[in-house]
Amino acid sequence: MSRYDQDDFYPPYISVAERRARAAQAVKALRKKNPAINPVVVSGRKLAETWWGEAWNRNLGRYADFANRIGRGRSYVRHGAVLDLSIQAGSVNALVQGSRAKPYQVVVDIDPMDDQSWESLTQACQGLIPSLPDLIDGRFPKALATLFQEQGGLFPTPAEIHLECSCPDWASLCKHVSAVLYGVGTRLDENPLLFFQLRQVAVDDLISQAVQEKTETLLQKARQKSERVLDTNTENLNTLFGIDLKDEPD
């Protein structure tokens, strides 16, 4: 046998109720040391409800690298095993309750988007996303949503995702890491802007051009309206006083 005990690979069966009770007890204990601990809580039947959360989860299942093992974390995240999860620029740090008393530490590092891909996306978004609330709520054309999820789009590829867990599982994508990856989708339901922080891009870049174009359009319409009003007033004055204001001598 290896340096790990057999129970590390074949842990005893634990019921769903007991898993939830253990997770709740672990959160309570951790909060005594760190009141800011932020567990992942799945309240509905779905792991994610918003466009961003669902898109994140769909992206994970698209890749053959993840497809065979990613589902192992679903039950963990549903049962409250992700005791803490925080998202920073390019990194996710989490604690996951496994079969042992001490939670496992999980770190997921994600490469930043390259400048060329980001510039292409911002160009594609010109005039299509009128406001930040629209972007956050997933209210944009279907073609743009497809573009976001394509290779080289907003969502990371497996090669851009680097996984680490303190558990003895030899596979990099263990069930604890899987639970954290799904936990990210749940967290994006709460705050979609965390996605852009994770990918290290400025969300304003996707809407600033659209807002600028909309402003210029409104200003142009206002100028055209003013010109029409001025032309109409000039014609009325010409008729009323019998003078030609357009050809007034110097």
Secondary structure as GFF3:
##gff-version 3
##sequence-region A 1 250
A	DSSP	alpha_helix	6	9	.	.	.	ID=ss1
A	DSSP	alpha_helix	16	33	.	.	.	ID=ss2
A	DSSP	alpha_helix	51	62	.	.	.	ID=ss3
A	DSSP	alpha_helix	64	67	.	.	.	ID=ss4
A	DSSP	three_ten_helix	70	73	.	.	.	ID=ss5
A	DSSP	alpha_helix	74	78	.	.	.	ID=ss6
A	DSSP	beta_strand	82	88	.	.	.	ID=ss7
A	DSSP	beta_strand	91	96	.	.	.	ID=ss8
A	DSSP	beta_strand	104	110	.	.	.	ID=ss9
A	DSSP	alpha_helix	115	124	.	.	.	ID=ss10
A	DSSP	alpha_helix	132	136	.	.	.	ID=ss11
A	DSSP	alpha_helix	142	149	.	.	.	ID=ss12
A	DSSP	three_ten_helix	158	160	.	.	.	ID=ss13
A	DSSP	beta_strand	161	165	.	.	.	ID=ss14
A	DSSP	alpha_helix	175	190	.	.	.	ID=ss15
A	DSSP	alpha_helix	193	198	.	.	.	ID=ss16
A	DSSP	alpha_helix	204	241	.	.	.	ID=ss17
###
